[in-house]
Amino acid sequence: MSADLRLAGAALGCWLAAIGSLFLPAWGGWALAGGALLVTVARLGGPARWVVVAVAAGVACGSAATAARIGERDAEPLRSLAARHATVEAGLRIADDPRLGRPHAGRDATVVVPARLDWIGLEDGRRVTLSARVLVLAGDRGWLGLLPGQVAEATARLSPAGGGDLQAALLSVGSGPRLIGAAPWVQRAAGVLRAGLQRACQGLPAEPGGLLPGLVVGDTSRLDPALADDFRTTGLTHLTAVSGANLAILVGLVLAAVRWCRAGPRVAAIVCVVALVGFVVLVRPSPSVLRAAAMGGLALVALALGRPRAVVPSLAAGVLGLVVADPALAVDAGFALSVLATAGLVLIAPRWTAALQERGWPRFAAEALAVPAAAQAACAPVIAAISASVSLTTVPANLLAAPAVAPATVAGLVSAVLSPLLPSAAAFAAWMASWPARWLVLVAHRGAEVPAGLLPWPGGVVGGLLLGGLVAGLLIGFRWPVVRRWVLVVAVAAVLGAVPVRLLAPGWPPPGWLLVACDVGQGDALAVAAGPGAAVVVDAGPEPDAVDGCLRRLGVERVPLLVISHFHVDHVGGLEGVLRGRAVGGLLAPAFAEPAGARAAVLRRGLALVAGPSLTVGGVRIDVLGPVRTVTGTNSDPNNNSLVLAVTTGGLRVLLTGDAENEEQLSLMGAPGLLRADVLKVAHHGSAYQEGAFLDAVRPRIALVSVGAGNTYGHPNPAVLDRLARGGARVMRTDRSGDLAVVRDGDGRLAVAARGA
């Protein structure tokens, strides 16, 4: 039976109009709505009349709803106050769970709190009542304990928000919140159950114990960052957030139980809705949860009523209602993924299941393959647009993970419900749930280790549209045997022609690697092999997850020596990632004490300081060449007092230069023979502040540039790279090639292996 698509045009028109109107002033949205209304009342002829009218009606709804919110966002006096960064008293209503932002050296992590601004107190004593969406950036961790719906007051400094959304301002708050009353009882009840689940998981191993609350109720506060990275790589990250999958498991279980009791369709639908409401209470009715409930619940209730043709109209009505209620969802990637995944499940998966059954597949096997494949096919364009990559492991990983998701979710829900009254029983249920959770951890780890599991793809709108067109072409072409055969031939040829170059190459890390420049974005982090499972680490990059992921991929469990070249954040911001689960033997750091805050943050870690002109660690010899003397009054004194190291390992000489600029490079020219090296880590991300004579003295065969893609500093400088290349160096960049490993090939010659950006 064909799907009923009559509401689909209105939903699509509403969605696209909301996206466009978010980037227009309020009057532009109202003008678009007026034009669309004129189309709906125009006397159109032809069979496409109702399609055009439906799309125009959707455009009118989406643009009008967005224009109204834009008017609220840009209303005075908030807009003027934000433009001049005024400090005000603010009355806030918490809109979603506060979360901890990324930490940076020299300052604590910021607490990010989505909220509604109910009023502001002006300098003249007046209080202005309003209703605006804002984002609170708090320096006090007391904000982390707040629940959605809770009311608080604070002294805040206003700043303008970026365009393209409905946030009216950013509020920087240095102190804790002044609470006004308690949170709503629904949120308090959810908080009790969520805290009970966390307690029940405390006795479990770290990885499954941190995963289980995320899998069940979307609480990822204890999820290991390295495991989260593997879930993203393998396309399993949807399991760590409340989504339609969670709701489908719950409502599907309830539906099966009700039908086993021989209840009719209407009774089944009512019971499913009650279960859905209870689950929303448990996981907290935040906007993301309500979105998932609408997307997953509408389709399931339509099926429960025995009206499969109502599934698509229900989905379209859900999109229409949600976008009108909150136009900001139109540019929310999670909303797009929820809609597309549900559409894939109701439009594509049944056809693929039937096709596989016609070819002799058992129903359970056909559904096991068709469901994740259909969801992935529908979501692939958005994922590619966001990540600039296409995962080859997503479908296999989801196939392997699927049998474990439902048992873990159900047992975890039981644990949460039992936790307030029967903590021992809750702990046992969590232990039972941990076994399927351990399987999910194993699938994520192994999937992330697959060589070339992520293939590069154009990012942004162009990349998403390109992959969307390709997927649509494949879906249409597979209907005809001749086209299907040609598509299969082309696909196999593409795989045989392109993928094996990556798949048949040695896996990562390459055997016998000597030195790896980690791709940590705009920053430095290098690892020098120092024995099995050990490496000397030089610098830590700007944030923890990137350097931790690099070291984990290399199998580094011990760091006998950590070197900090200087204390800028792009070299020390990721220190927590180096320390994550690893023993660090000692710290070598420069004497120059600036920036003072970042230096203090590093020294607070309590690492044993080591010193000396030469050190030997695990077969690695380290000679400190610079700074020769303290340099001040330069363009950047911390850069020009970087540690400059000559590292000798496996017969290879490497010069690591930190961010040394012209002044420090010139000071090292007193003994140019000491500078000669096989490999040069180019200073300061390849900036223009390089001395040509210094580069000529090094004369490297390999030059590694650690630099972030799309950085705004103009790094690396083309003239510097050209000089290195003319000197005979092979220049490699982390922004283009990802992690870079220096190795010796089978003949003992130097080579560079790239993991791929």
N, C-alpha and C positions, 0 to 999 in steps of 0.2 A: 504494500500500500504506500503510495507516495506521500511525502511529508506535506503538511499544510504550511505554506510559506507566505500567507497573506499579511502577517504582521512583521515579517522579516524586513521588508522595505522601510517601514516606519521606524523600526529599531535601528537599522543602519543609518538612515537619515538623521535621526536624533543623535547618534553617537558621533558621526562626522561633523555635524553642526556644532556640537558642544566642543569638540577639539578646536575647530576654527575660531569659535567665539571666545575661547579662553585667551587668545592672543589679540583680541580686538578690544577697544574701549566699549563701555556699556552701550553707547548709542549705536555702535556698529552691530552688536548682537540684536538689538531691537529692530534695526533696519532689516537685517537678514530674516528675522521672524516675520516682519510685515510683508516682505516680498514672498516668503513661502506661503503665508495665508492667502495672498492674492492668487497664487497658483492653485490652491485647493478649491477656490470658488470659481475659477475660470471654467468656461465651457469647453472642455477638451473632448475630442472624439477618438475613436479607435479602440482596439482591444487593450492597449496599454494605459488607458485612462486611469484605472483604479491603482495601478502600480505607481504612476506619477503622483496621484493624489496622496497615496500612503506615504511615499517618500517625503513629499512636501509637508505633510502634517507632522512627520517626525522631525524634519528640519525646524519647523516652527516651535515645536516643544523644546527641542534641545537648545536652540539659540535663545529663546525667551528665558528659560530656566537659568542658563549661564549668564545672560545679561543681567538678570536680577541679582545674582551672586556677585558679579563684577561690580555692580553699583554699591553693594555692601562693602566689598573689599576696598574700594577707592574712596569711601566716604570720608569727609572731614569730621573732626580735626585729626583723626588718626594718621591720615596720609601725610599731612604737613609735619606732624610731630615726629613721625618716623624719618622723614627726609632730613630733619635737622638733628636726629639722634637724641631726642629729648629723654630725660629721666622722669618716670612717672610712677605713681602707685597704681597697681593693676589688680583687678579682680578676675580670677581665672577659673574656668571649669575644665577639668582634665578630660580630654577627648579620647585618648588611647593610652596604652601601656607605655610608661616612660622606658627609655632604653639608654644604655651606656654607649657613648660614641667611642671612637678609637683614641687610645692614649697617645700622647706625644711627650718626648723628653722635655723635662723642665716644667711640665704642668700636668695636673691630673686630667683624666678623661672627662669630657663634658657629658652631662646628662641631657638627653634630647627628649622633650615633652610636647607632643601635640596637644593643643588646648584651644578653647574658645575664650575670647576676651569679652567679659561681661560689662566691665566699666573701667574707666581710667580716671585717676585723680590729678587734676592740673595744678600748676604752681600757685594759682590764685585761690585754691581751696575748693573750686568747683569739681563736681563729679559728673562725668559724661557717661551716660548709659549707651551701650552699643552691643553688637553681636558680630564678632569678626573672628575668623580662623587665624591663629597665630602659631608660631613654633617657639617654645621656650628653650633656651640654651643655658643650662644651670651649672654652676661650678660646685654646688653642694650636693652630695649624694643623698641627702634627705629627700630629694624629689623622687628617688627610685622607688620608694615604698608607696607612692600614691596610686589610687585605683581610678579607673575611668568613672566619670561622674562626680568625683570629689571636687569640692570648692576650696580654693586657696587664694591668699593675697600675697603680694610680693612687691618689692621695689625693683623696677626693671628699666634698662636702657633700651630704647626702641631703635630699630634699624629697618630700612626698606627690605622687603622680600623680593626674590627674583620673580620674573614674569612667567606666564604660562601655567599658573595654578591659582588657587583661591586664597592663598595665605596673604594676609594683609600686612604682616610685619613679623620681624624677628625680635624676641625679647631676651636680652642678656641679663641674667640674674646671678649675683654673686653669693647670696645667702640662701638659707633654707626657706621652705614655704611656711606661711602662717595659715594653718588649716581652719576652715570655717565649717564646723559640723562634721558628720561622718559621711562616708560614701553610701550610695544606695544599697539596700539590702541584697539586691541581686548581685552586685559586684562583691559585696562582703562574703556572700555565700560561695561565690565562685572562688574567691581568694582562699577561703578555708579549704576547699577541695583541692585546689592547685598546690597549696602549701603541703597538704597531706600527701599528695602524690610525690612531691619532692622528698619528703621525709622517708617515704616508703622505698625510694630509690637510692637512699644514701649508702646502704650496705652493698650495692652492686658495683661491679667494675666501672671505672670512670667513663669509658666510651658508651657502653649500652645504658649506664645509669644516667648519663647526660642526654642521650638520644631519646629515651622513652618519654619524658614529659613533653618534648617537642613533637614527637610522633602522635601523642594522645591529645594534648591540649594546646600545642603551639608554643610551649614555654621553652625557649632555647637558651635560658640564662646560664645553664651548666653545660651546654653543648661544646665539646672540644673544637676549637677553631680549625685545627688540622682536619678533623673528621668532617666538619662543615664544608671545607674546601673540596674534599673528595666527593661529597654528595653533589656539589655543584658540577664537578668535572664529569661525573657519571650520569647526570640528568636525574638524580634522585632527590634534589633539594625540595621538591614539592612535598616530600614526606615529613619535613621538619616544620611545616606550617599548616595551620588549619585550612583545609580546602574542601572542595566537593568530594574528594576521595574519602576523607574522614566521615563526612555525612552519609556518603553512599554506603560505607561499611555499616554504620549504625542503623540507618533506616532500612537497609537491605536485610539486616539481621532481624529487626523488629517486624518487617513485612513478612519474612519467612515464618516467624513464630505465629503471627496473626493468621496467616493463611493455613498453617498447620492446624490451628484451632477452628478452621472452616468459617472464618468471618467473611462477610461480604466486602466488596470493593470500597464502599463508603466508610465502613467501620475501619478497614485497613488504612484508608487515607487519614482518618481522624487520629488513629493511634500513631501513625508515622509523624503527623504534625506535632503531636504532643512530645514524642521522642526528640524531634528536631528542636523544639523550644527548650527542652531540658538540656540538650547538648549545648545549645547556644549560651544558656545560663552558665554551664560548667566552664566553658572556654572564654567567657566574658563577651558580651555583645558589643565588641568593637566594630568599627566600620569594615575591617577586613573579614571578620567572622560573619557579619550580616551579609556581606557580598557572597561569601561562599555558601551560606545557607540559602540565599535566593537562587543561586545558580544550580546547586546540587539538589535542593529541595523541590523546586518547581517541576523538574523533569521526573523525579521519583514519584511525587504525588500524582502527576498525570498518568504515569504507568500504573500506579496503584488503583486508580479509578478505572482501569481497563480501557483507556482511550489513548493508544499510542500516537494517533494523529495529533493529540493535544500537546505532545512533548515540545515540538518546535514553536508553536504559538506561545506556550508557557515560557520557553526560553526567551523568545523575542519580547514578550510582555515584561519579563524580569529585567532585561537590558533597558527597555524603555523607561520603566519605573525607577530603576536605580540611577540612571543617568539624569533623569529629571530631578530626583531627590538630591543627588550629589554630583553635579557636573564634573567635579575634579576626578571622578573615576574614569572619565573618558581618556585621560592620559596616564592612567595607572596601569603599569605592566601586569600587575597581579590580576586586575580586573579582566584585561584582555586574555590572559592565559586561562582564567576561570571560564570565560565565555567560550573560548575556542576549544578547550578540553571537553566541556560539556557538549558542544556542537559535534565534535569528533565522535564522542561516545554514542550520541543518538542518531547521527546521520551516516557516519562511515562504518563504525564498528559492526552494526548488525549486518550490513551488506558483506563485509569481509568475512564475518563469521559464517554466513550462509554459503559464500563461495567456497570456503575451506571445507565445510561439511559436504558440499556437493562432490568434492574431490576425495572424500573418504576420511576426513579428519573427525575424530570424536569431538562432541560438542565442547567438552571442558577444555580440550587442547586448542580448538579453534578460537574460543573466547579468550583463553590465556594469551594467545598471540595477537588477536585482532584488537583487543581493548587497549593495551599500551601502545601498539603500533598506530592505531587511529588517533589516540590522544597526542602522540608525538608528532604525527603528520600535521595535525591541526595547529599545534603550538610552535612547530619548528620555525616559521618565519619570524615570530616575535622573539624567540630565543636567539636566533641568529642576529637579529637587529640589535639586541642588547649586548650579546657577548662577542660578536664578530667571529663566531666559530660555529661549526656544525659537529655535533657529537656522534661518533660511530658506536659508542657504547651504550647510549641511552636505552634503546629497545631491548638489547640483551640484558642489561642491568635491571630494567623494570620487570622483565620476564622472570629473572631469578629472584627478584625481591618480592614479587606479587604474593606468593604463598605465605610469606611471613608477616605481611602488613596487617591483615585482618586479625590473626591471633594476638599479635602484640597490642593492637589498638583495643580489642575487646578486653583482654586481661588488664591492660592499663586503666581502662575506664572502671573496671571492677575495683581495682586498687584505689582509685581516687574516691569512688563512692563509699568504700568501706573505711577509708582512713580516719574520719572523725570519730567513729564509734569503735572500730575493731582494728587498731593499728597493726597487730600481729598478723591478722588475716590480710590486711592491705599489703604488708611486706611480703607475704607469701605470694600473693597475686602479682606483685611487681617482679618477684624472682621468676615466676612462670613466664611473665611477659619478656623478661630479659633474654631468654633463649632465642626467640625469633628476632629480637633486636640485635643480638650478637651476629646472627646471620646477615642482617642488613649492614652492619658495620663491616663484615668480611667482604660482602659484595661491593661496597663503596671503595674499600681499600684496593681490592684487586682490580676493579674497573678503572680506577685512577692510574694504575700502573701500566695499563695497556699502551704500548708505543703508538703514537699518532692517533690516540683515541679522540682527540679534538683536531679537526681540520680547519684551517683558517678560511674565513668567509667575509665578504664585505659587510661591515657593520652599518648601523643607522637605517633610515627609511629605505634607502636604495637597496641595501642588502636584504632587508626583510621582504620588500616587494619582489626582488629577483628570486628569492627562494620560494616565496608564495606562488609566483607564476610557474616555477618549475614543479612544485608539488601539485598545483592544479592541473598542469599538463599531464603529469603522470597519472593522476586520478581519472582524468577524462580518457587518456589514451589506453588505459588498461581495459576499457570496455570492449575494445575490438581486438580480436586475436592477432591480426596483422600488425597493428600498431603496438600491441603488447610485446610481440616478438622483437620488433625493431627497438623499442625502448629498453628491453632487457639486454639486447646485443650492445647498444650504446652504453648502458650502465656498466655492463661487465667490462667492456673495453676501457671505459674511464677508470674503473677500479684497477684493472690490470696495468694500465698505462701510468697511473699517477700514485696510487697508494703504496704499492710494494716498495718503492724507493724509500719510503718512510718506515713501512712495517718490517721489511727485511733487513734494515740497518740495525746495528746493535741497539738493544733497549737502553733506557736511561736509568742510571748513569752509565756511560761507556766504560768498559773494563779498563782498569789501570789508570783512571783519571788522576791527574796530578793537581790541577787547579781548576776551580769553577768560579766564574763571575755570575752571580745570581741575578736574575731579572727581577729587581725589586722596585721598578719604576724609576722615578727621578731621585736616585740615591746610589749608595755603594754598599755591597755586601759580597765578600769573597771567601771561599773555603779552600784551604790547602790540605790535601790528604796527609794524615799523620798516623796511619795505621788503621787496622780494621775497625770500622765504626767510629773513627775519630778524625777530627779536622781542626786545624788552626783557623779561626774565623777572624777576618779583618773587616771591621765595620758591620753595622746591623741594618742598614737601610732605613727608610722613613717610617715603616709601620710593621707590626709584629707578624702578621699572617704570611706576608710574602717571603720573608727570610726563613720563617719556620717551615713553610712548604718546601722551599729549596733544599734546606738541610735534611728534611725528612725524606725527600726523594733521593738524596744522596746516601741515605742510611746513616747519617751522622747522629750518634747517640752520646758522644763525649766531645767536649771542647777543652783540650788540655791548656789552650791559651786563647784568650779573646783579646784582640787588638782594636782599639779605638783610635783612628787617625786624628780626629779632632771632634769637637762636641756640637757640631751643627746637627739639626734634627734629621736631615736626610742621611746621616751616618749613625745616629744613636736612637732614633725614634722606634726602631724595631727591636730594641734590646730584649724586651719581654719575650719575643719570639725565639731568640737564641737560647734563652734560659728555660724555655718551656720543655720540661721533662728531660733536661740534659744537665750533666755535671760539668761545671766550668772550673778548670784548675787555677787559672790566674788571669789577671788583667794587666795589659800593657797600654798605657795612655800617656798623652803628652803632658808636659808640665804647665803649658799655657792654659789658664783657668777660665777662658771665655768661650762660649756664653756660660756665665756662672750658674744659672738655673739648670741648664742641661747637664753640666759637669756634676752638680750636686745630686741630680737624679740618678746619674750613673753610679756615683760613689756610694749612694744609699743602699745599693744592692749588696754591699758587704763583700765584694769579691777581693781576693788577695792581690795586692798590687805587686808587680814584678818590675825590675829595672835592669839596666845594663846595656852596654853597646852591642852585645851579641848574646843570643839565646839559642839553645837547641832543644826542640820538642818533637818527640816521636820521629826522629830522622829528618826533621825539617830545621834548617839553620836560618836564623833571622838576624840580620845585621841592621842596626838602626843607623841610617846615614844622615838623617835630618830630623828636626831643624838643627843647623849648625850653630845658630844663635837665635835668641828671641828677636822677632821682627815686629815693630809697631809702626803706626802711621801709614799703613798701606790700604789699598782698596778693601781688603778683608784680612784683618790680623789673624783670626782663627784659621783661615785657609793657609796663610803663609807661615803658620807654625804647625802645620800638619806633620805627623810622623811620616817619614819617607823610609821605606824598608827595602832591603835587598834580601830576597828569600831564595834559598837554594834547596831544591828537593828533586830527587831522582835524576841528578845530573843536569837539571834545568835551573837557570837563573832568571828570577822574576823581579821586576822593579815595581813596587807598589807606592804610588805617589800621593794618595789621599786627594786633597783639593789644592795642593801646592800651586801657587801662581808664579808670576814672573820673578818676584823678589826672592822667594825661597829657591826657585830653580837656579837663579844666578848664583846664589850662595853655595850651591852644591857643585858649581863648575870648577872649584879649586882642585878637585881630584876627579877629572872626567873619566879616568880609567875605571873607577868604582861604579860608574853609572851603566857601563855596558851590560845589556841583558838580552836574553832570548825573547822574553815576553814583557811587555809594558802595559800596566794598567794606566791608561791615559788620565792625566790629572783633571779634576773638576769637570767630569763628564764631557771632556773634549771641548771645553770653552776656548775662547780666543785668547785667554790669558796664558799663553805658552811661549817659552823662549825657543826659537828655532835651533839655536846652538845646543840647547839641552836635548831636544829630540834627536839631533844629529849624533850627539855623544852616546845616547842609548842604543841607537841603530837596532831596534827590535825586529825580529822576524814575524812576531805576532803582536798586534796592538788591540787591546780589549777596551771598549768604551762602554761604561755602565751609565745608561741614560734612559730617561723616561719618554715614552712615545707621546708626541704632541705637546711637549713641554713649551712653556712660554718664554724661556730664556735664550732661545736660539741655539741650544746645544744639540749636537756637537757642531763646531765651527767647520765649514767646508774646507777652508784653507789649511787648517790643522790636519784634517784627514788626508788632504791631497799631499801634504808634505810627508806624512808618514808613509803613504803608498809609494811616492816617488823614491823614498829611501829603502824600498824593498819589503815593507811590512804588509802582512795581510791584516786588514782592518776589519774587526767584527764588532757589531753593536747589539746590545741586549734589547733595544727597542724594536729591532727588526728580526732578531734571531732567537730571542728568549735566553734561557740559561746557556752559558758558553763554557765548555769543558776543554781544557788543554790536555792532550793525550800524546802518547807515542804510538805510531802505527806498527804493523808487524815487522817493518824494516828498521824500526827505531827512530823514524823521522817524526818531527813535530807535526801535529795536526790539531784542528779545532773541530769539536763536535757540537752541534747546536740542537737544543731541545725543541726549538720552535716557539715563536712568540704567540 
